[in-house]
Amino acid sequence: MAEPFPQSAAAPSPLKRVDVKARWLIACAAVLLTAWMQWAPAPHLTFIADEWLRDAFLRLQVSNAPEPRVLVVDIDEASLSRIGPWPWPRERLADLVEILLSRYESRGVALDILLPKAEGSQGDIRLALLARHGPVVPAQAFDFDLAHLRPQPVLDGQLGGAVTGYAGGVDATGYIGNYAALAQAPHIGAIGFIPDPDGTLRRVPLITRYEGRAYPALTLALINCCNGRGKLPLADSGPMRVRFQRDWNAYTVVSAVDILDQAIDPASARGRLVLVGSSSLGMGDRVATPLAASRPGLGVHAAMLSTLLDLQVGRAPARWPGAVLALGWSLLTALLVPLAFPRLSALASVGLLGASSLGWTGLAWLASPHDPDFSTTAPLASNLLLLAVAVPYQWQLTQRRSRNLLQTLRQYVAPAVVTELLRSDLEDPLQPRQLDVTTLIADMESYTAQVAALPVEEAARLTSDFLDCLTGPVIERQGTLDKYTGDGLVAFWGAPLPLDQHADLALDAARDIVERVRAFSAVRERNGRPPLRVRIGIESGPAMAGDFGTSFRSIYTAVGDSVNTASRLEQAARDYPHDVIIGPGTVARARRHRFVPLGERRLRGKEQLITVFTLQDDMHQPGIPPNASASSTTGPAA
């Protein structure tokens, strides 16, 4: 069968090309935002957001499982009340260290205590000897006055414990060292902190540099001194993020007075690395951490010691490329803009972005222990950009398409079809396209005779009521109303959107039309009016459906051989006692209806005979099932 028009793919309109480019530009902007947040210096607000989310992850992941490798000796309020206020005599400190090394067989002791001035007592000598010849690590503090707020740098005591073999580090501007004898110890650890801009301590400088020399952090010096595995190599000796894998309650914390009284079980301290410091409020060693607004600085050293011990034995989390994961996630989400958003409502697009944000939050939660440096909020910021720009833009496009479609279709297309058109991503749903359609043509038999003797108002009312009987089933069965023909109509199924069951839907509509016309006719007969009969012709096949016309007027219609055949079948219905006459194309496509063959017939304008059918409901004999062949008899010619 020849096609009435050649089928060709139309080029996208300029407006469509602009819309596509805009979507891709928005998607690219979202991906670039993630890349910028990953690899560019983070602004203050972005930094705070990243750290806030990481802190939330830490609080969810923190464990209270006991840490068997670390013992914390706390110069707490009970110790100060029992022995006296700080500072204690050096003799007392020397006793504390000796008991830990001898009675409790600790592996090493780090003193989170500053002793810049000598007392001139035997205690000074004992401490110095213990630090020089035993596994004891004194502390020295560094000042990181990076903004140079102090007019003069802090310089007190004597520095010691410089190491080699470590590159990088954080430059210090001042220090508080130890008295001269204690500064000769081979291992001395730094205890300077650099809080983040929000005042929370999350990182510790592993190596501090002052006047060209490198000084290890207290916990690094303790491991290098006393853990029996040699010097800990570092890939990066700059500020290291403290994992805070364990909360303060996970550590074995004993009061200093209990050690001096030798009141605890020796087995509870044997072989452990010991940190000696104070949680006392009066000593002022309190910091804000991701786990709490006020924690002992001793707790930070304990958490850092666990972090380094895990690193030394290979128990640190495997490294993940967090920045690459974030960029990949943003790329996948950004692809929703040009690919998925045009097919979704604004609410569904928002829901999709929300699901993406939740999915990324879960992935970031898993990745955060494996990569301490990537931006956890970059994909969330990209999603926020898409929410603020892409969703409103797509909503505006949808509204524009809705107005255009509704203006053209609201008069003759079923609401369900309009809804599907609005959800589709077709550039121009009304553009002529070759489609497989079913055409239904119906009119009133003997219309002229029916209205000839009626007043104009009554004739108009009859016509309107009759067309209501025809139109309602068409719209209810997802049909497209082509046009009214005075006393009838032309409708088709399968355009502007393809329908898998277009033949069955047209047949359903035909059955409903017949029932409504019969009911309407029965009412008229009871009022003394002549009966009404509808004639319907139905045929299926290829047709060119689209918006045809000129610059003055256009109409959405379907043209093709199957449409002409449906018209001839409607005209042939006057020769049959059946209201619905159906062509072979519809019979071949129907799946839910049964038919009765009426014989072969030559339709006007057709050279070949075709077999015509009617619905089984219109006959009192068994019908043939859908798609079944039937023997036929020759009927009258049209």
RATA-V416754 format. One record per backbone hydrogen bond with DSSP energy under -0.5 kcal/mol. NH is the residue of the N-H (numbers start at 0). CO is the residue of the C=O. If there is no record, write none. Layout:
nh: <NH;NH>
co: <CO;CO>
This chain:
nh: <7;9;16;17;18;19;20;21;22;23;24;25;26;27;28;29;30;31;32;33;34;35;36;37;38;39;46;47;48;49;50;51;52;53;54;55;56;57;58;59;60;61;62;66;67;69;70;71;72;72;73;73;74;74;75;79;80;81;82;83;83;91;92;93;94;95;96;97;98;99;100;101;103;105;106;107;108;109;110;111;111;112;123;124;125;126;127;128;129;130;131;132;133;135;136;137;137;138;139;140;142;144;145;147;154;155;157;162;169;171;172;173;174;175;176;177;178;182;183;184;187;188;189;190;193;195;198;200;201;203;205;205;206;207;208;209;212;213;214;215;216;217;220;221;222;223;224;225;226;232;239;241;246;249;250;251;252;253;253;255;257;258;259;260;261;262;267;268;269;270;271;272;273;274;275;275;276;276;279;282;283;284;285;286;287;288;291;294;296;298;299;300;301;302;303;304;305;306;307;308;309;310;311;312;313;314;315;319;321;324;325;326;327;328;329;330;331;332;333;334;335;336;337;338;339;340;342;343;348;349;350;351;352;353;354;355;356;357;358;359;360;361;362;363;364;365;366;367;369;370;375;380;381;382;383;384;385;386;387;388;389;390;392;393;394;395;396;397;398;399;400;401;402;403;404;405;406;407;408;409;411;412;413;416;417;418;419;420;421;422;423;430;432;434;434;436;436;437;438;439;440;441;442;443;444;446;449;450;451;452;453;458;459;460;461;462;463;464;465;466;467;468;469;470;471;472;473;474;475;476;477;478;479;480;480;481;481;482;484;486;488;489;490;491;492;501;504;505;506;507;508;509;510;511;512;513;514;515;516;517;518;519;520;521;522;523;524;525;526;526;527;528;534;535;536;537;538;540;542;543;544;544;545;546;547;547;549;554;556;556;558;561;563;564;565;566;567;568;569;570;571;572;573;574;575;580;580;581;582;585;586;587;588;589;594;595;597;598;599;600;602;605;609;611;612;613;615;617;618;623;626;627;634;637>
co: <5;7;12;13;14;15;16;17;18;19;20;21;22;23;24;25;26;27;28;29;30;31;32;33;34;35;42;43;44;45;46;47;48;49;50;51;52;53;54;55;56;57;244;249;65;66;272;251;70;274;71;253;72;276;73;75;76;77;78;78;79;88;88;89;90;91;92;93;94;95;96;97;98;99;271;271;134;273;136;109;275;110;120;120;121;122;123;124;125;126;127;128;129;133;108;135;186;112;188;175;173;142;143;144;152;174;177;213;206;208;142;142;153;140;155;157;114;178;180;181;185;137;215;139;202;199;195;287;199;239;203;237;236;214;169;212;209;162;207;160;205;189;216;217;218;219;220;221;222;230;203;201;62;246;247;69;250;71;251;73;254;254;255;256;258;257;264;265;265;104;268;68;107;70;109;273;72;274;74;279;280;279;283;294;198;291;288;286;284;295;295;296;297;298;299;300;301;302;303;304;305;306;307;308;310;309;309;369;319;320;321;322;323;324;325;326;327;328;329;330;332;333;333;334;335;335;339;340;344;345;346;347;348;349;350;351;352;353;354;355;356;357;358;359;360;361;362;363;366;366;373;376;377;378;379;380;381;382;383;384;384;385;388;389;390;391;392;393;394;395;396;397;398;399;400;401;402;403;404;405;408;408;478;413;413;414;415;416;417;418;419;427;544;432;542;434;540;492;538;490;536;488;534;486;532;443;445;446;447;448;450;454;455;456;457;458;459;460;461;462;463;464;465;466;467;468;469;470;471;472;474;473;491;411;478;479;489;489;487;484;441;482;439;479;437;498;500;501;502;503;504;505;506;507;508;509;510;511;512;513;514;515;516;517;518;519;520;521;522;523;524;523;442;578;440;580;438;436;434;558;432;542;556;429;545;554;552;547;545;554;543;541;559;560;561;562;563;564;565;566;567;568;570;571;572;535;578;612;537;582;582;583;584;585;623;613;611;611;632;609;600;602;600;598;581;595;593;614;615;594;586;624;599;601>
